[in-house]
Amino acid sequence: MYIPPEGLYFRLTGVQSQHVLYSRLGRDPEVWHYKGDSKSDDQLFSLIHGTGEQQGFHAIKGKKSGKVLYSRLSPDPQVGHVDEEDMDYDSWFDLEVGAGEHRKHFRIVCPVSGEVLFSRTNKDPHFGNYTRTVYSDDQWFTMDFEDMAVKSVDYDIAQGKILNATPHVLANQTLTNNSDDEQEMSFSFSETVTHTSKFDQFVCHCLLYLSFVIHPGVPIVTEGKITVSVSRSNEFTFGTENTLTKTYTANFPVKAGPGKSVRGVSSVQEGTLEVPYTIHLASKSTGVWVETKGIWRGVSSWELRHDIRVE
């Protein structure tokens, strides 16, 4: 699981309920969950990383309230928030990663109370805690990060792979000279092929669907080796396959003797590329930097060739 640095804000969304947690001041309940299209700062949290005996555990601090969550057996409210200077052992949580269908989700477990948070809409109470030993779909959460800006992308070209490279015919033309004299004729074509590009993440899946523009571009093949395009930039989205186009054009003369035909076949190599990447991002609100690693995958074409034969 990707553990964000302190100062990077996120929303905690219940997988089953699709409600987000909030921490606010003044109006009860101060800690609860909410479903709606509007976003506000009381839905944002950041982590405080534990040290010493709390190493590996995290406190969850509300951006708007400035308070940290707790989960306890009594008194009510069993889930609430306190000032950071008043926090106790019940404010330290284990973000317990799931498996199978919940491999991208986590439970918010307080080890000292033995309780896990839940968010649900099918029975009362809708939000609270209960024993960590009982597993239920209403216990799973995701982190949905605040707006991020992509600052740079580094490709590990040395570890890149070219897979399943095969010829792809762009044009197949035959010109016939039915005259008694040698003729000069012209082969020409303009064909557009589709390339694909996808940034798959295996470290920080919570940045899925973030759109960004990168410069200079994405991996391509030049002279049989993987390089990075320097001539174009495009908008991409994490976890989504994006399509690009490349147009090949050619126009060249050929000579055909009397009664002869000239056949021209133009082709490119087409295959799948896989290249590890590291993307560096920064929070738009705080400037906190993070990075995520993954594998860039794309279908690309290269090496335009012309095969001219007299028949």
C-alpha positions as a Markdown table, in Angstrom:
| # | Residue | x | y | z |
|---|---|---|---|---|
| 1 | Met | 0.0 | 0.0 | 0.0 |
| 2 | Tyr | 1.2 | 3.5 | -0.8 |
| 3 | Ile | 1.6 | 5.5 | 2.5 |
| 4 | Pro | 1.6 | 9.2 | 1.7 |
| 5 | Pro | 4.0 | 11.7 | 3.3 |
| 6 | Glu | 2.8 | 14.0 | 6.0 |
| 7 | Gly | 1.2 | 17.1 | 4.6 |
| 8 | Leu | -0.4 | 15.4 | 1.5 |
| 9 | Tyr | -4.1 | 15.5 | 1.9 |
| 10 | Phe | -6.7 | 12.8 | 0.9 |
| 11 | Arg | -10.3 | 11.8 | 1.3 |
| 12 | Leu | -11.3 | 8.6 | 3.0 |
| 13 | Thr | -14.1 | 7.0 | 1.0 |
| 14 | Gly | -16.0 | 3.9 | 2.2 |
| 15 | Val | -15.9 | 1.3 | -0.6 |
| 16 | Gln | -19.4 | 0.0 | 0.1 |
| 17 | Ser | -21.2 | 3.2 | 1.1 |
| 18 | Gln | -19.3 | 5.6 | -1.2 |
| 19 | His | -19.5 | 8.1 | 1.6 |
| 20 | Val | -16.5 | 10.2 | 2.6 |
| 21 | Leu | -15.4 | 10.9 | 6.2 |
| 22 | Tyr | -15.3 | 14.4 | 7.6 |
| 23 | Ser | -13.9 | 16.2 | 10.6 |
| 24 | Arg | -15.3 | 19.6 | 11.4 |
| 25 | Leu | -15.9 | 21.9 | 14.3 |
| 26 | Gly | -19.1 | 23.4 | 15.8 |
| 27 | Arg | -22.0 | 21.3 | 14.3 |
| 28 | Asp | -22.7 | 17.8 | 15.5 |
| 29 | Pro | -21.7 | 15.2 | 14.6 |
| 30 | Glu | -18.3 | 16.6 | 14.2 |
| 31 | Val | -16.9 | 13.3 | 12.8 |
| 32 | Trp | -19.2 | 11.4 | 10.5 |
| 33 | His | -19.5 | 10.5 | 6.8 |
| 34 | Tyr | -21.2 | 12.3 | 3.8 |
| 35 | Lys | -22.2 | 11.5 | 0.3 |
| 36 | Gly | -22.5 | 14.3 | -2.2 |
| 37 | Asp | -20.9 | 15.9 | -5.2 |
| 38 | Ser | -19.5 | 18.9 | -3.3 |
| 39 | Lys | -16.0 | 18.8 | -1.9 |
| 40 | Ser | -14.8 | 20.7 | 1.1 |
| 41 | Asp | -11.8 | 21.0 | 3.3 |
| 42 | Asp | -13.4 | 19.2 | 6.2 |
| 43 | Gln | -13.3 | 16.0 | 4.1 |
| 44 | Leu | -9.5 | 16.2 | 3.8 |
| 45 | Phe | -7.1 | 14.3 | 6.1 |
| 46 | Ser | -3.3 | 13.8 | 6.3 |
| 47 | Leu | -1.2 | 11.2 | 8.1 |
| 48 | Ile | 1.1 | 11.7 | 11.1 |
| 49 | His | 3.7 | 8.9 | 11.0 |
| 50 | Gly | 4.3 | 7.1 | 14.2 |
| 51 | Thr | 7.8 | 6.8 | 15.8 |
| 52 | Gly | 9.2 | 4.8 | 18.6 |
| 53 | Glu | 6.5 | 2.4 | 20.0 |
| 54 | Gln | 4.1 | 3.8 | 17.4 |
| 55 | Gln | 6.4 | 3.0 | 14.5 |
| 56 | Gly | 4.3 | 1.6 | 11.6 |
| 57 | Phe | 1.1 | 3.2 | 12.9 |
| 58 | His | -0.5 | 6.5 | 11.8 |
| 59 | Ala | -2.6 | 9.2 | 13.2 |
| 60 | Ile | -5.2 | 10.7 | 10.9 |
| 61 | Lys | -5.5 | 14.5 | 11.1 |
| 62 | Gly | -8.3 | 16.6 | 9.7 |
| 63 | Lys | -7.2 | 19.6 | 7.6 |
| 64 | Lys | -10.1 | 21.8 | 8.5 |
| 65 | Ser | -10.5 | 20.9 | 12.2 |
| 66 | Gly | -6.8 | 20.4 | 12.9 |
| 67 | Lys | -7.8 | 17.4 | 15.1 |
| 68 | Val | -6.9 | 13.8 | 15.0 |
| 69 | Leu | -9.3 | 10.9 | 14.9 |
| 70 | Tyr | -9.7 | 8.3 | 17.7 |
| 71 | Ser | -11.5 | 4.9 | 17.9 |
| 72 | Arg | -12.4 | 3.7 | 21.4 |
| 73 | Leu | -14.8 | 1.3 | 23.2 |
| 74 | Ser | -16.2 | 4.0 | 25.5 |
| 75 | Pro | -17.5 | 6.6 | 26.3 |
| 76 | Asp | -19.6 | 7.9 | 23.3 |
| 77 | Pro | -18.8 | 9.0 | 20.8 |
| 78 | Gln | -16.7 | 5.9 | 20.1 |
| 79 | Val | -15.3 | 7.5 | 17.0 |
| 80 | Gly | -14.4 | 11.2 | 17.2 |
| 81 | His | -11.5 | 13.6 | 17.2 |
| 82 | Val | -9.3 | 15.4 | 19.7 |
| 83 | Asp | -6.6 | 18.1 | 19.6 |
| 84 | Glu | -3.2 | 16.7 | 18.6 |
| 85 | Glu | -1.6 | 17.6 | 21.9 |
| 86 | Asp | -4.4 | 15.6 | 23.7 |
| 87 | Met | -4.1 | 12.4 | 21.5 |
| 88 | Asp | -3.7 | 9.1 | 23.2 |
| 89 | Tyr | -3.1 | 5.5 | 22.1 |
| 90 | Asp | -6.6 | 5.3 | 20.6 |
| 91 | Ser | -5.5 | 7.8 | 18.0 |
| 92 | Trp | -3.0 | 5.5 | 16.4 |
| 93 | Phe | -4.2 | 3.3 | 13.5 |
| 94 | Asp | -3.0 | 0.4 | 11.5 |
| 95 | Leu | -3.9 | 0.8 | 7.8 |
| 96 | Glu | -4.5 | -2.9 | 7.1 |
| 97 | Val | -4.4 | -3.8 | 3.4 |
| 98 | Gly | -6.9 | -6.2 | 2.0 |
| 99 | Ala | -6.5 | -9.1 | -0.4 |
| 100 | Gly | -8.5 | -10.5 | -3.4 |
| 101 | Glu | -11.2 | -8.1 | -4.4 |
| 102 | His | -10.1 | -5.8 | -1.6 |
| 103 | Arg | -6.4 | -5.8 | -2.6 |
| 104 | Lys | -6.6 | -2.0 | -3.4 |
| 105 | His | -8.5 | -1.2 | -0.2 |
| 106 | Phe | -7.6 | -1.0 | 3.5 |
| 107 | Arg | -9.2 | -1.2 | 6.9 |
| 108 | Ile | -8.7 | 1.5 | 9.5 |
| 109 | Val | -7.9 | -0.5 | 12.7 |
| 110 | Cys | -7.1 | 0.9 | 16.1 |
| 111 | Pro | -4.9 | -1.8 | 17.7 |
| 112 | Val | -5.3 | -0.5 | 21.3 |
| 113 | Ser | -9.1 | -0.7 | 21.2 |
| 114 | Gly | -9.3 | -3.6 | 18.8 |
| 115 | Glu | -11.9 | -1.8 | 16.8 |
| 116 | Val | -12.2 | -1.1 | 13.1 |
| 117 | Leu | -14.0 | 1.8 | 11.4 |
| 118 | Phe | -17.0 | 1.2 | 9.2 |
| 119 | Ser | -19.1 | 3.3 | 6.8 |
| 120 | Arg | -22.5 | 1.9 | 5.6 |
| 121 | Thr | -26.0 | 2.9 | 4.7 |
| 122 | Asn | -28.0 | -0.3 | 5.0 |
| 123 | Lys | -28.4 | -0.3 | 8.8 |
| 124 | Asp | -27.9 | 1.9 | 11.9 |
| 125 | Pro | -25.5 | 3.2 | 13.0 |
| 126 | His | -24.2 | 4.3 | 9.6 |
| 127 | Phe | -20.8 | 5.2 | 10.9 |
| 128 | Gly | -18.7 | 4.0 | 13.8 |
| 129 | Asn | -16.5 | 1.1 | 14.9 |
| 130 | Tyr | -16.7 | -2.5 | 16.0 |
| 131 | Thr | -14.4 | -5.4 | 16.7 |
| 132 | Arg | -11.6 | -5.9 | 14.2 |
| 133 | Thr | -12.0 | -9.7 | 14.3 |
| 134 | Val | -15.3 | -9.6 | 12.3 |
| 135 | Tyr | -14.7 | -8.8 | 8.7 |
| 136 | Ser | -17.4 | -7.0 | 6.6 |
| 137 | Asp | -17.5 | -5.1 | 3.3 |
| 138 | Asp | -18.4 | -1.9 | 5.1 |
| 139 | Gln | -15.0 | -1.7 | 6.7 |
| 140 | Trp | -13.0 | -1.1 | 3.5 |
| 141 | Phe | -11.8 | 2.4 | 2.5 |
| 142 | Thr | -9.7 | 4.1 | -0.2 |
| 143 | Met | -7.6 | 7.2 | -0.2 |
| 144 | Asp | -8.7 | 9.7 | -2.9 |
| 145 | Phe | -6.0 | 12.4 | -3.1 |
| 146 | Glu | -6.3 | 16.1 | -3.5 |
| 147 | Asp | -5.4 | 17.7 | -6.8 |
| 148 | Met | -1.9 | 16.9 | -7.9 |
| 149 | Ala | 0.3 | 18.3 | -10.6 |
| 150 | Val | 2.8 | 16.1 | -12.6 |
| 151 | Lys | 6.2 | 17.8 | -12.4 |
| 152 | Ser | 8.3 | 15.3 | -14.4 |
| 153 | Val | 8.5 | 11.7 | -15.7 |
| 154 | Asp | 11.6 | 9.5 | -15.7 |
| 155 | Tyr | 11.7 | 6.4 | -17.9 |
| 156 | Asp | 14.0 | 3.6 | -17.2 |
| 157 | Ile | 14.9 | 3.1 | -20.8 |
| 158 | Ala | 17.6 | 0.5 | -20.0 |
| 159 | Gln | 14.9 | -1.8 | -18.6 |
| 160 | Gly | 12.5 | -1.3 | -21.5 |
| 161 | Lys | 11.2 | -4.2 | -23.6 |
| 162 | Ile | 10.0 | -4.5 | -27.2 |
| 163 | Leu | 7.5 | -7.3 | -27.4 |
| 164 | Asn | 5.8 | -9.0 | -30.3 |
| 165 | Ala | 7.3 | -6.9 | -33.1 |
| 166 | Thr | 5.8 | -7.8 | -36.5 |
| 167 | Pro | 5.6 | -6.1 | -40.0 |
| 168 | His | 2.5 | -4.0 | -40.7 |
| 169 | Val | 1.8 | -3.2 | -44.3 |
| 170 | Leu | 0.8 | 0.4 | -45.0 |
| 171 | Ala | 0.5 | 0.3 | -48.7 |
| 172 | Asn | 0.7 | -2.3 | -51.5 |
| 173 | Gln | 0.6 | -0.8 | -55.0 |
| 174 | Thr | 1.3 | -2.1 | -58.5 |
| 175 | Leu | 2.0 | 0.2 | -61.4 |
| 176 | Thr | 1.9 | -1.3 | -65.0 |
| 177 | Asn | 3.5 | 0.2 | -68.1 |
| 178 | Asn | 1.4 | -0.8 | -71.1 |
| 179 | Ser | 3.3 | 1.4 | -73.5 |
| 180 | Asp | 6.3 | 0.6 | -75.8 |
| 181 | Asp | 8.6 | 3.0 | -74.0 |
| 182 | Glu | 10.1 | 3.2 | -70.6 |
| 183 | Gln | 7.9 | 5.2 | -68.3 |
| 184 | Glu | 8.6 | 7.0 | -65.1 |
| 185 | Met | 5.8 | 6.6 | -62.6 |
| 186 | Ser | 5.2 | 7.7 | -59.0 |
| 187 | Phe | 4.4 | 5.7 | -55.9 |
| 188 | Ser | 2.7 | 7.8 | -53.2 |
| 189 | Phe | 0.7 | 7.1 | -50.0 |
| 190 | Ser | -0.4 | 8.6 | -46.7 |
| 191 | Glu | -1.4 | 6.2 | -44.0 |
| 192 | Thr | -2.3 | 6.9 | -40.4 |
| 193 | Val | -1.7 | 4.2 | -37.7 |
| 194 | Thr | -2.9 | 4.2 | -34.1 |
| 195 | His | -0.6 | 4.1 | -31.2 |
| 196 | Thr | -1.7 | 3.4 | -27.6 |
| 197 | Ser | -0.2 | 4.6 | -24.3 |
| 198 | Lys | -1.1 | 3.5 | -20.7 |
| 199 | Phe | 0.5 | 4.4 | -17.4 |
| 200 | Asp | -0.2 | 1.4 | -15.2 |
| 201 | Gln | 0.6 | 2.0 | -11.5 |
| 202 | Phe | 1.8 | -0.6 | -9.0 |
| 203 | Val | 2.8 | 1.7 | -6.1 |
| 204 | Cys | 0.2 | 4.5 | -5.8 |
| 205 | His | -3.0 | 3.2 | -7.3 |
| 206 | Cys | -4.8 | 6.0 | -5.5 |
| 207 | Leu | -3.7 | 8.5 | -8.2 |
| 208 | Leu | -5.7 | 6.6 | -10.8 |
| 209 | Tyr | -7.6 | 8.8 | -13.3 |
| 210 | Leu | -5.4 | 11.9 | -12.7 |
| 211 | Ser | -5.0 | 13.6 | -16.1 |
| 212 | Phe | -1.7 | 15.3 | -17.0 |
| 213 | Val | 0.4 | 16.6 | -19.8 |
| 214 | Ile | 4.0 | 15.4 | -20.0 |
| 215 | His | 7.0 | 16.8 | -21.9 |
| 216 | Pro | 8.7 | 15.6 | -23.9 |
| 217 | Gly | 6.6 | 12.6 | -24.5 |
| 218 | Val | 6.4 | 8.8 | -24.3 |
| 219 | Pro | 8.7 | 5.9 | -25.3 |
| 220 | Ile | 9.2 | 5.2 | -29.0 |
| 221 | Val | 11.6 | 3.1 | -31.1 |
| 222 | Thr | 14.4 | 4.7 | -33.1 |
| 223 | Glu | 16.8 | 2.6 | -35.1 |
| 224 | Gly | 15.7 | -0.5 | -33.2 |
| 225 | Lys | 16.2 | 1.0 | -29.7 |
| 226 | Ile | 13.7 | 2.4 | -27.3 |
| 227 | Thr | 14.0 | 6.2 | -26.8 |
| 228 | Val | 11.7 | 9.0 | -25.7 |
| 229 | Ser | 9.8 | 11.2 | -28.2 |
| 230 | Val | 11.0 | 14.7 | -28.1 |
| 231 | Ser | 8.7 | 16.1 | -30.8 |
| 232 | Arg | 5.3 | 16.0 | -29.2 |
| 233 | Ser | 3.5 | 16.0 | -25.9 |
| 234 | Asn | 0.0 | 14.8 | -25.2 |
| 235 | Glu | -2.5 | 14.6 | -22.3 |
| 236 | Phe | -2.6 | 11.3 | -20.5 |
| 237 | Thr | -4.6 | 9.7 | -17.7 |
| 238 | Phe | -3.3 | 7.2 | -15.1 |
| 239 | Gly | -4.8 | 3.8 | -15.6 |
| 240 | Thr | -6.5 | 4.6 | -18.8 |
| 241 | Glu | -5.4 | 3.6 | -22.3 |
| 242 | Asn | -4.9 | 6.7 | -24.4 |
| 243 | Thr | -4.7 | 6.7 | -28.2 |
| 244 | Leu | -2.3 | 8.6 | -30.4 |
| 245 | Thr | -1.9 | 8.7 | -34.1 |
| 246 | Lys | 1.1 | 8.8 | -36.4 |
| 247 | Thr | 0.9 | 9.5 | -40.1 |
| 248 | Tyr | 3.4 | 7.9 | -42.6 |
| 249 | Thr | 3.8 | 9.6 | -46.0 |
| 250 | Ala | 5.9 | 8.8 | -49.0 |
| 251 | Asn | 6.2 | 9.9 | -52.6 |
| 252 | Phe | 9.0 | 8.6 | -54.8 |
| 253 | Pro | 9.5 | 7.9 | -58.6 |
| 254 | Val | 10.1 | 4.5 | -60.2 |
| 255 | Lys | 10.8 | 3.5 | -63.8 |
| 256 | Ala | 9.1 | 0.6 | -65.6 |
| 257 | Gly | 10.2 | -0.8 | -68.9 |
| 258 | Pro | 7.8 | -1.5 | -71.8 |
| 259 | Gly | 5.2 | -4.1 | -70.7 |
| 260 | Lys | 6.6 | -4.3 | -67.2 |
| 261 | Ser | 4.9 | -3.8 | -63.8 |
| 262 | Val | 6.5 | -2.3 | -60.7 |
| 263 | Arg | 5.2 | -3.4 | -57.3 |
| 264 | Gly | 5.8 | -1.4 | -54.2 |
| 265 | Val | 5.1 | -2.6 | -50.6 |
| 266 | Ser | 5.6 | -0.1 | -47.8 |
| 267 | Ser | 5.6 | -1.4 | -44.2 |
| 268 | Val | 6.6 | -0.6 | -40.7 |
| 269 | Gln | 7.4 | -2.7 | -37.6 |
| 270 | Glu | 4.6 | -2.7 | -35.0 |
| 271 | Gly | 4.8 | -4.0 | -31.5 |
| 272 | Thr | 4.2 | -3.5 | -27.8 |
| 273 | Leu | 6.6 | -1.5 | -25.6 |
| 274 | Glu | 7.0 | -1.9 | -21.8 |
| 275 | Val | 9.1 | 0.7 | -19.9 |
| 276 | Pro | 9.3 | 1.2 | -16.2 |
| 277 | Tyr | 8.6 | 4.8 | -15.1 |
| 278 | Thr | 8.8 | 7.1 | -12.1 |
| 279 | Ile | 6.4 | 10.1 | -12.1 |
| 280 | His | 7.1 | 13.0 | -9.7 |
| 281 | Leu | 4.0 | 14.9 | -8.5 |
| 282 | Ala | 3.3 | 17.8 | -6.2 |
| 283 | Ser | 0.2 | 18.8 | -4.3 |
| 284 | Lys | -1.4 | 21.9 | -5.8 |
| 285 | Ser | -2.4 | 23.2 | -2.4 |
| 286 | Thr | 0.7 | 22.5 | -0.3 |
| 287 | Gly | 3.5 | 21.8 | -2.7 |
| 288 | Val | 4.3 | 18.5 | -1.0 |
| 289 | Trp | 6.2 | 16.2 | -3.5 |
| 290 | Val | 5.5 | 12.5 | -4.0 |
| 291 | Glu | 6.4 | 10.0 | -6.6 |
| 292 | Thr | 4.8 | 6.9 | -8.0 |
| 293 | Lys | 6.3 | 4.1 | -10.0 |
| 294 | Gly | 4.8 | 1.8 | -12.6 |
| 295 | Ile | 5.0 | 0.3 | -16.1 |
| 296 | Trp | 4.3 | 2.3 | -19.2 |
| 297 | Arg | 2.8 | 0.1 | -21.9 |
| 298 | Gly | 2.0 | 1.1 | -25.5 |
| 299 | Val | 1.6 | -0.1 | -29.0 |
| 300 | Ser | 4.0 | 1.7 | -31.3 |
| 301 | Ser | 5.3 | 1.5 | -34.9 |
| 302 | Trp | 8.7 | 2.3 | -36.4 |
| 303 | Glu | 11.1 | 1.6 | -39.2 |
| 304 | Leu | 9.3 | 2.6 | -42.4 |
| 305 | Arg | 10.5 | 0.4 | -45.3 |
| 306 | His | 9.8 | 0.2 | -49.1 |
| 307 | Asp | 10.2 | -2.9 | -51.1 |
| 308 | Ile | 10.2 | -2.2 | -54.9 |
| 309 | Arg | 10.2 | -5.0 | -57.4 |
| 310 | Val | 9.9 | -5.2 | -61.2 |
| 311 | Glu | 7.5 | -8.0 | -62.4 |
